[in-house]
Amino acid sequence: MSGRIRQEDVETVRERSDITQVVSGYLQLKKAGRDSLVGLCPFHTEKTASLSVSPSKQVYYCFGCGEGGNVFNFLRKIESLSFAEAVERLADQAGVTLRYEGQTASARKADGRRQAIHRAIAEAATLYAQALRDAPEANEARRYVASRGISADSIERFAIGYAPGASDFLLKRLSRTYSPELLVEAGLAGRDPSRGLRDQFRARVMFPIHDLAGNGVGFGGRLLPGDRSPAKYINSPDGPVYHKSSLLYNLHRAKGEVTRSGRAFVVEGYTDVIALDQAGVRNAVATCGTAFGEEHVRQLSRFTDRIILAFDSDEAGARAAERGFQFHQRYPVQLSVLVLPEGQDPADFASASGGEAFLELADRAVALVGYRLERIVRGGDLGNIEQRSNLVREGLTLVAELEDPVVREEYARQLAGRIGESENAVMLELERMVAPRTSSPARPERPSRLRVPGEEVEWEVLKLLVQAPRLCSPWIAKLHADQFGKPTHRKAFEAIMERGTGGLDGESGDVSALVARAQDRSGEQVARLLAGLAVERPKSEAEPTAEYVEQLFLRLEEFSLKRQADSIRRELERVNPLKSPADHESLFQQLIELEGARRRIRPS
């Protein structure tokens, strides 16, 4: 990149980029009306879909957290990109060649750093892939890959490679283009004990890791059999583009199938993902050098409401279930645990039995809570009365944490039946444990956004100006910013009117351009506000009519006159009629005129 992107090119990219397609790449959208698609907001935790996307207006808005804007805003927010980076990403997808204007060297460096890291990682992946294919010293790596049953097609599909044992394999080849500091920042090089530079990965089979958009962000390096290094796997260190707590290997490929199938499989290893993919199970992902955690659930909840943890031993499943229970109720997902036959991992099972057998086994996966209860009961002595009592209390401690009372009671009954205790006794104990928690009133999930009547009318008028400008055109000449009492509403009105009368010719104008202009001139708050105005339905029972618009605009004028009258009253209270009779009389006449105007326009 060599400067500021020309504005006409930015507009071309925006016009050619479909916000529905972009948003669908990150979360599952469902039809919710003639011009509305809804999904779980990726910008805050929620269980009910509150993010709305308007295909015709090309904007999005979340009614839960207030995030909103056009396609650039969404991509910037979800990928933590600069504006230029978002435009470049979409330009590449839309086939638009960007032109640049002058920019300072420091600004160019700041804007291009992330892209340079992505490019360096992509070039490293190419070099590793070539080494696996051609390097004589990669014979052992090729034998290992073959022993895992990985086909030539999968080697290419997953860009599997090999990092030679030399400490400067990458450094020799990439330092011609990239600075040592950038290579360290990208996780491709590191410092040795003497503070010299050396390759981060050496003598390992390499698995490239990508973000949701398919950009290379790092690697997982697998030790070859017989090597004495203590770390079987090493992963890229956290940095500007690699964040292990939220990354899921293969999610950028699998997200479409996850959405279509309605479930995602989480496995422990990269080779498990690849073996399942070869067996036709294309909706598997793996964590990247860290335990399965809350951020992984948050990521997957954008695409599905069913997550199945498929691990290669009962203890691994137990550990994942322990972690998952801590946060599973925060997301609208069902977490289940699939434990494979002893001694097998998903790759072994899929290779030996096939994808269909794996899916059949997955259909019998145990819900996370049921799995944990089963392990509690399995570890106790059911022939001992005191042991049974302890098991009931231990199991109910888990059940009492469930928020849904119906689910709580069902699991309590299952626990009673499994242990062989009286169902009534177990239910009474559950009530005793739950009572302290439910005695205090529950707090709402998020504060309600109540508006006073005058602000509600202002909001409705602004909605119509954005969504139905043709109906509003007879009233435009009579509108002015002072009629909007709330400062943010005034700013939104001014932003709407800045688009000029040409923007009011169509039924809704170019809302995406309106948001972009507001973002540039008035800031992000006004841009989000305009996006909300574009997607929230008017309060009219049916489609807005000219009569509805007239009543609304008259109400706006009425509230404006009331504010002016109230202001005059406050001034009258401060003026002494004996000391300043002329001022008092003038204010009093203004008040009479304002109140008369209010009575004349008040709807009958």
C-alpha positions in Angstrom: 0.0 0.0 0.0 1.4 3.4 -0.9 -1.1 6.0 0.4 -4.7 6.9 1.1 -7.2 5.0 -0.9 -9.1 7.2 -3.4 -12.6 8.0 -2.3 -14.2 6.9 -5.6 -12.5 3.5 -5.2 -13.8 3.2 -1.6 -17.3 3.9 -2.9 -16.9 1.3 -5.7 -15.8 -1.4 -3.1 -18.8 -0.5 -0.9 -21.2 -0.8 -3.8 -19.8 -4.1 -4.9 -19.7 -5.7 -1.4 -22.8 -7.5 -0.2 -23.1 -7.0 3.6 -25.3 -10.1 3.8 -22.6 -12.3 2.3 -19.9 -10.7 4.5 -21.8 -11.1 7.8 -22.8 -14.6 6.9 -19.1 -15.5 6.8 -19.0 -14.9 10.5 -22.4 -15.9 11.9 -25.6 -17.7 11.0 -28.3 -15.4 9.7 -32.0 -16.3 9.5 -34.8 -14.6 7.6 -36.9 -12.4 9.9 -39.0 -10.3 7.5 -39.2 -8.8 4.0 -35.9 -6.9 4.4 -34.4 -8.3 7.6 -32.0 -11.1 8.5 -31.1 -11.7 12.2 -28.4 -13.5 14.0 -26.5 -13.7 17.3 -24.4 -10.5 17.7 -20.7 -11.4 17.7 -19.8 -8.2 19.6 -21.5 -9.1 22.9 -22.7 -12.2 24.7 -26.3 -13.0 24.1 -28.7 -15.9 23.8 -31.4 -14.3 21.7 -30.6 -13.0 18.2 -30.5 -9.2 18.2 -28.2 -8.3 15.3 -30.3 -7.3 12.3 -29.0 -7.0 8.7 -30.9 -5.1 6.0 -30.0 -6.5 2.5 -31.6 -3.6 0.7 -30.0 -0.8 2.8 -26.7 -2.7 3.2 -26.4 -1.9 6.9 -26.5 -3.9 10.2 -27.5 -2.9 13.7 -27.6 -4.8 17.0 -30.5 -3.9 19.2 -28.7 -5.4 22.2 -25.4 -3.5 22.3 -25.9 -0.7 19.7 -23.2 -1.7 17.3 -24.1 -0.9 13.7 -22.9 0.5 10.4 -22.2 -0.6 6.9 -20.0 -3.4 5.5 -16.8 -1.6 6.3 -17.8 -1.1 10.0 -18.7 -4.7 10.4 -15.4 -6.0 9.0 -13.3 -3.5 10.9 -15.0 -4.4 14.2 -15.0 -8.2 13.9 -11.5 -8.5 12.5 -9.9 -5.6 14.4 -8.9 -3.9 11.1 -8.1 -0.4 10.2 -10.5 1.3 7.7 -7.9 0.9 4.9 -7.4 -2.8 5.8 -11.1 -3.4 5.6 -11.4 -1.7 2.2 -8.4 -3.7 0.9 -9.8 -7.0 2.1 -13.2 -6.3 0.4 -11.6 -4.9 -2.7 -9.6 -8.1 -3.1 -12.9 -10.1 -2.8 -14.8 -7.8 -5.2 -12.0 -7.7 -7.8 -11.5 -3.9 -7.4 -8.0 -2.5 -8.1 -7.4 0.3 -5.6 -5.6 3.5 -6.3 -3.8 5.4 -3.6 -3.0 9.1 -2.8 -0.2 10.5 -0.8 0.3 9.4 2.8 3.1 9.8 5.4 5.7 7.1 5.8 4.6 6.5 9.4 1.0 6.1 8.5 1.9 3.7 5.7 3.9 1.6 8.1 1.1 1.5 10.6 -1.6 0.6 8.1 0.5 -2.0 6.3 2.0 -3.9 9.3 -0.8 -6.4 9.6 -0.9 -7.2 5.9 2.9 -7.6 5.9 2.7 -10.2 8.7 -0.1 -12.1 6.8 2.1 -12.1 3.7 5.2 -13.3 5.5 3.2 -16.1 7.1 1.7 -17.1 3.7 5.2 -17.1 2.1 6.5 -19.2 5.0 3.6 -21.7 4.5 4.6 -22.0 0.8 8.2 -22.6 1.7 7.3 -25.3 4.2 5.0 -27.0 1.7 7.8 -27.0 -0.9 10.2 -28.5 1.6 7.8 -31.3 2.5 7.3 -32.1 -1.2 10.9 -31.8 -2.4 13.6 -31.6 0.4 15.7 -34.7 0.8 15.7 -34.2 4.6 11.9 -34.3 4.7 11.8 -38.1 4.1 11.0 -38.8 7.7 8.3 -36.1 7.7 6.8 -37.6 4.5 6.8 -41.0 6.2 5.1 -39.6 9.3 2.3 -37.9 7.2 1.8 -41.1 5.3 1.6 -43.1 8.5 -1.2 -40.9 9.7 -3.2 -41.8 6.6 -3.1 -38.2 5.2 -3.6 -38.2 1.4 -1.9 -36.1 -1.2 -5.1 -34.2 -1.7 -5.3 -33.4 2.0 -1.6 -32.3 2.1 -2.4 -29.8 -0.6 -5.9 -28.8 0.8 -4.5 -28.2 4.3 -1.1 -26.8 3.0 0.8 -29.2 5.3 4.6 -28.5 5.2 7.9 -29.3 6.8 10.3 -26.9 8.6 13.8 -28.1 8.0 16.2 -28.5 10.9 18.5 -25.5 9.9 18.1 -22.6 12.3 18.0 -20.1 9.4 15.9 -21.9 6.7 13.2 -19.1 6.8 15.5 -16.3 7.8 17.7 -16.8 4.7 14.7 -16.6 2.4 12.4 -14.1 4.0 14.9 -11.6 5.4 15.4 -10.3 1.8 11.8 -9.0 2.0 10.9 -8.6 5.7 12.8 -7.1 8.6 13.9 -9.3 11.5 11.6 -7.4 13.8 8.6 -8.2 11.6 9.5 -11.9 11.4 9.7 -12.1 15.2 6.4 -10.3 15.4 4.9 -12.8 13.0 6.1 -15.7 15.2 8.4 -17.0 12.4 11.6 -16.2 14.2 12.8 -15.9 17.8 15.8 -15.1 19.9 18.3 -17.8 21.0 20.0 -17.7 24.4 22.8 -15.5 23.0 20.1 -13.0 21.7 20.8 -14.1 18.1 17.9 -14.7 15.6 16.9 -18.2 14.6 13.8 -19.9 13.0 10.9 -20.4 15.4 10.1 -23.9 13.9 12.8 -26.5 13.1 12.5 -30.1 12.1 8.8 -30.3 12.5 5.7 -31.1 10.4 3.9 -27.8 9.9 0.2 -27.1 10.0 -0.8 -23.5 8.9 -3.4 -21.9 11.0 -5.8 -19.3 9.6 -8.3 -16.7 10.9 -12.0 -16.7 9.9 -11.2 -14.8 6.7 -8.7 -17.3 5.6 -5.6 -15.2 6.3 -2.5 -17.2 7.6 -1.9 -16.2 11.2 0.5 -18.8 12.5 1.5 -22.5 12.6 1.3 -25.6 14.7 4.6 -27.6 14.5 4.5 -31.4 15.2 7.6 -33.2 16.4 8.7 -36.1 14.3 8.7 -39.6 15.9 12.0 -40.3 17.6 12.9 -36.7 18.2 13.9 -36.1 21.9 12.4 -32.6 22.2 10.1 -32.3 25.2 7.4 -30.5 23.3 5.4 -32.7 21.0 3.7 -29.7 19.5 4.7 -26.1 19.5 2.5 -23.3 18.2 3.1 -19.7 17.1 3.3 -17.3 20.0 0.5 -14.8 20.6 1.0 -11.7 18.6 -0.8 -9.1 16.4 -2.6 -11.7 14.3 -2.3 -14.9 16.4 -4.6 -15.2 19.5 -4.7 -18.8 20.6 -7.5 -18.4 23.1 -10.0 -17.6 20.2 -8.5 -19.4 17.2 -9.9 -22.7 16.0 -8.0 -24.7 13.4 -10.0 -25.2 10.1 -12.9 -23.0 11.1 -12.4 -20.8 8.0 -13.0 -23.9 5.9 -15.6 -25.6 8.1 -17.9 -22.7 9.0 -20.1 -23.3 6.0 -20.6 -26.9 6.7 -21.0 -26.2 10.4 -23.9 -23.8 9.5 -25.5 -26.3 7.1 -25.2 -29.4 9.3 -26.2 -27.5 12.5 -23.3 -28.8 14.6 -19.6 -28.5 15.1 -17.1 -31.2 16.2 -14.2 -30.0 18.4 -11.2 -32.4 18.5 -7.8 -32.2 20.1 -5.4 -32.5 17.1 -4.9 -31.1 13.6 -4.5 -34.6 12.2 -7.9 -35.5 13.8 -9.5 -32.6 11.8 -7.8 -33.8 8.6 -8.7 -37.5 9.0 -12.4 -36.5 9.6 -12.3 -34.2 6.6 -11.0 -37.1 4.5 -13.8 -39.3 5.8 -16.4 -36.7 4.6 -16.9 -35.0 8.0 -16.2 -31.4 7.0 -17.4 -29.6 10.2 -14.5 -30.4 12.6 -12.2 -27.9 14.2 -9.4 -28.1 16.8 -8.0 -25.7 19.4 -4.5 -24.3 18.7 -2.1 -25.0 21.5 -4.6 -24.2 24.3 -7.5 -25.9 26.2 -11.0 -25.5 24.9 -12.4 -22.3 26.4 -15.1 -19.7 26.4 -13.8 -17.7 23.4 -14.0 -20.9 21.3 -17.6 -21.4 22.3 -18.3 -17.7 21.5 -16.8 -18.2 18.0 -18.7 -21.4 17.3 -22.0 -20.0 18.6 -22.1 -17.6 15.7 -22.5 -20.6 13.3 -24.4 -23.3 15.3 -26.2 -24.2 18.5 -24.7 -27.7 18.8 -21.1 -28.3 19.8 -19.8 -31.8 20.2 -16.5 -32.4 22.0 -14.8 -35.5 20.5 -11.7 -36.5 22.4 -9.7 -39.6 22.4 -10.0 -40.6 26.1 -12.5 -40.4 28.9 -10.2 -38.2 31.0 -9.8 -35.7 28.1 -13.5 -35.5 27.8 -13.9 -35.0 31.5 -11.5 -32.2 31.6 -13.2 -30.5 28.6 -16.6 -31.0 30.3 -15.3 -29.4 33.5 -14.2 -26.3 31.6 -17.2 -26.1 29.4 -19.7 -26.2 32.3 -18.2 -23.0 33.7 -19.6 -20.9 30.8 -21.9 -23.0 28.6 -25.1 -21.3 29.9 -23.8 -17.9 28.7 -24.3 -19.0 25.1 -27.3 -20.5 23.2 -25.5 -23.7 22.5 -25.9 -27.3 23.5 -22.5 -28.8 24.5 -22.2 -32.6 24.2 -19.3 -35.0 24.9 -18.4 -37.9 22.6 -15.9 -40.3 24.0 -14.4 -42.7 21.5 -13.6 -46.3 22.1 -10.6 -46.7 24.4 -7.2 -46.3 22.7 -8.6 -44.5 19.6 -8.6 -40.9 18.7 -10.9 -39.4 16.1 -8.3 -39.9 13.3 -7.9 -43.6 14.1 -11.7 -44.1 14.3 -12.5 -42.2 11.1 -9.7 -44.0 9.2 -10.8 -47.4 10.4 -14.6 -47.1 10.5 -15.4 -44.2 8.1 -17.2 -41.0 8.4 -20.7 -42.5 8.6 -19.8 -44.6 11.6 -18.3 -41.5 13.3 -21.6 -39.6 12.7 -23.6 -42.4 14.0 -21.5 -42.4 17.1 -21.9 -38.6 17.4 -25.7 -39.0 17.4 -25.2 -40.8 20.7 -23.0 -38.1 22.3 -24.0 -37.3 25.8 -25.2 -33.8 26.8 -22.5 -32.1 28.9 -24.5 -32.0 32.2 -25.6 -35.6 31.8 -22.0 -36.7 31.1 -20.7 -35.0 34.2 -23.5 -36.6 36.3 -22.7 -40.0 34.9 -19.1 -39.7 35.9 -20.1 -38.6 39.4 -22.4 -41.7 39.8 -19.9 -44.0 38.2 -17.2 -43.2 40.7 -19.3 -44.0 43.8 -20.4 -47.0 45.8 -24.1 -47.3 45.3 -24.4 -50.1 47.9 -23.4 -47.7 50.7 -26.2 -45.5 52.1 -23.9 -42.7 53.1 -22.1 -42.9 49.7 -25.4 -42.6 47.9 -26.3 -39.5 50.0 -23.0 -37.9 49.2 -23.4 -38.7 45.5 -26.9 -37.0 45.5 -25.5 -33.9 47.1 -22.5 -33.8 44.7 -24.8 -34.3 41.7 -27.3 -31.7 42.9 -24.6 -29.1 43.4 -24.0 -29.4 39.7 -27.7 -29.4 38.8 -28.5 -26.4 41.0 -26.3 -24.3 38.8 -28.6 -24.7 35.8 -30.7 -21.7 35.1 -33.7 -23.4 33.4 -36.0 -24.9 36.1 -37.4 -27.5 33.7 -33.9 -28.8 32.9 -32.9 -28.7 36.5 -35.8 -30.9 37.6 -35.3 -33.4 34.7 -31.7 -33.9 35.6 -32.6 -34.2 39.3 -35.0 -37.0 38.4 -32.4 -38.7 36.3 -29.9 -38.5 39.2 -32.4 -40.0 41.6 -33.2 -42.9 39.2 -29.5 -43.6 38.5 -28.5 -43.7 42.2 -31.7 -45.4 43.3 -32.9 -42.8 45.8 -36.4 -41.5 46.3 -37.3 -38.9 43.6 -39.3 -36.8 46.2 -36.3 -36.7 48.6 -34.0 -35.6 45.8 -36.4 -32.9 44.6 -36.8 -31.6 48.1 -33.0 -31.4 48.5 -32.8 -29.6 45.1 -35.4 -27.0 46.2 -33.4 -26.4 49.4 -30.2 -25.8 47.4 -31.8 -23.6 44.8 -34.0 -21.5 47.2 -31.2 -19.0 48.4 -30.3 -18.3 44.8 -33.8 -17.7 43.5 -35.1 -15.7 46.5 -33.6 -12.5 45.2 -35.2 -11.0 42.0 -33.4 -11.8 38.8 -31.7 -8.9 37.0 -32.6 -8.3 33.4 -30.0 -9.5 30.9 -29.5 -6.0 29.6 -31.0 -2.6 30.6 -34.0 -1.6 28.6 -33.7 1.4 26.4 -36.7 3.5 27.4 -37.2 6.9 25.7 -39.4 9.7 27.0 -42.4 10.4 24.6 -40.7 13.4 22.9 -37.5 11.5 22.2 -39.6 8.5 20.9 -41.3 10.8 18.4 -37.9 12.3 17.3 -36.6 8.7 16.8 -39.6 7.8 14.7 -39.3 10.9 12.5 -35.6 10.1 11.9 -36.5 6.5 11.0 -39.0 7.7 8.4 -36.4 10.2 7.0 -34.1 7.3 6.5 -36.5 4.6 5.4 -39.3 6.4 3.6 -37.9 9.8 2.5 -40.4 10.1 -0.4 -43.3 10.1 2.1 -41.4 12.8 4.2 -40.7 15.1 1.3 -43.7 17.5 1.8 -42.4 18.2 5.3 -38.7 18.5 4.6 -38.8 22.3 4.1 -40.4 22.8 7.5 -37.9 20.7 9.5 -35.0 22.2 11.4 -32.4 20.8 13.8 -33.9 22.7 16.8 -37.0 20.5 16.6 -34.9 17.6 18.0 -34.3 18.0 21.7 -31.8 15.2 22.1 -28.3 16.2 20.9 -27.6 12.8 19.2 -30.9 13.1 17.4 -29.9 16.5 16.2 -26.6 15.2 14.9 -28.4 12.3 13.1 -30.9 14.8 11.5 -28.0 17.0 10.3 -26.2 14.0 8.9 -29.4 12.9 7.0 -29.9 16.4 5.6 -26.3 16.7 4.5 -26.9 14.1 1.8 -28.9 16.8 0.0 -32.3 16.6 -1.6 -31.0 14.1 -4.2 -30.8 11.6 -1.4 -34.5 11.9 -0.8 -35.6 11.0 -4.3 -35.5 7.3 -3.8 -37.6 5.3 -1.4 -34.7 4.9 1.1 -31.7 6.5 -0.6 -28.3 5.0 -0.3 -28.3 4.3 3.4 -24.9 2.6 3.3 -23.4 5.7 1.8 -25.2 7.8 4.3 -23.6 5.8 7.2 -20.2 6.0 5.5 -20.5 9.8 5.2 -21.6 10.1 8.8 -18.7 8.0 10.0 -16.3 10.3 8.2 -17.8 13.6 9.2 -19.6 13.0 12.5 -18.0 10.0 14.1 -18.9 6.4 14.9 -21.7 7.1 17.3 -23.8 8.9 14.7 -23.0 6.2 12.1 -24.2 3.5 14.5 -27.3 5.6 15.2 -28.1 5.9 11.5 -27.7 2.1 11.0 -30.2 1.6 13.8 -32.7 4.0 12.2 -32.3 2.1 8.9 -33.1 -1.4 10.3 -35.6 -0.8 13.1 -39.2 -1.1 11.9 -41.5 2.0 12.2 -44.1 1.8 14.9 -47.0 2.1 12.4 -49.2 -1.0 12.4 -48.7 -1.5 8.6 -46.4 0.2 6.1 -46.2 3.9 6.9 -48.7 6.1 5.0 -48.8 9.8 4.3 -51.4 10.2 7.1 -49.1 8.5 9.6 -46.2 10.7 8.5 -48.3 13.8 8.9 -49.4 12.9 12.5 -45.8 12.1 13.4 -44.4 15.4 12.1 -47.1 17.4 13.8 -46.3 15.6 17.1 -42.6 16.5 16.5 -43.6 20.2 16.1 -45.8 20.0 19.2 -43.0 18.6 21.4 -40.7 21.3 20.0 -43.1 24.0 20.9 -43.6 22.6 24.4 -39.8 22.7 25.0 -39.8 26.3 23.9 -42.7 27.1 26.1 -41.1 25.4 29.1 -38.0 27.4 28.5 -40.0 30.7 28.5 -41.7 29.7 31.7 -38.3 29.2 33.4 -37.2 32.6 32.2 -40.5 34.2 33.5 -39.8 32.7 37.0 -36.5 34.6 37.0 -37.9 38.0 35.9 -39.5 40.3 38.4 -42.6 41.9 36.8 -42.3 45.0 39.0 -38.6 45.7 38.3 -38.6 44.6 34.6 -42.2 44.9 33.4 -41.3 45.2 29.7 -39.2 42.0 29.7 -41.9 40.2 31.7 -44.6 41.3 29.3 -42.5 40.2 26.2 -41.9 36.8 27.6 -45.5 36.4 28.6 -46.7 37.2 25.0 -44.2 34.7 23.6 -45.6 32.1 25.9 -49.1 32.8 24.9 -48.2 32.5 21.2 -46.3 29.2 21.7 -49.2 27.7 23.7 -51.6 28.9 21.0 -49.5 27.3 18.3 -49.4 24.0 20.3 -53.2 24.0 20.6 -53.7 24.6 16.8 -51.5 21.7 15.7 -52.4 19.2 18.5 -54.0 16.2 16.8 -57.7 15.9 17.7 
